[in-house]
Amino acid sequence: MLQFLDIFFLVFHALFTLFNMTGWIWKKTRRIHLVTVTATAFSWFIFGIWYGWGFCFCTEWHWRVRSALDRPIMSSSYIHFLILEITGISLPEQAVDNATMAVFIACCVMTVALNLRDFLLYRKKQKGIPD
């Protein structure tokens, strides 16, 4: 079961991260993207007050699985771990953390801006105001 959970968390968390990076692009996924980046920000910054900046439940659970499997975790950040695990390349952790934060902020800005634009256009159409 631990082997399955290790693979599950690796795949799920990688896909969740990719969605957080790209979900704002498509109109049909923007609302759920807003939810996922909000949940991520809440975890990082609110739960992070008590558990440490950047805290993530998925990371915590995956680390516990890896620990139970006696597979050492060679990184302090999940994105660094993913890059190392998938490519075998060990980039400087601080550079990965900085890039992660920059991409996350850009994605948050994009999802808020596009969701707001979509909402305003929807309201405009509801009132019968032409484009």
Beta strands, then each sheet from edge to edge (+ up, - down):
end
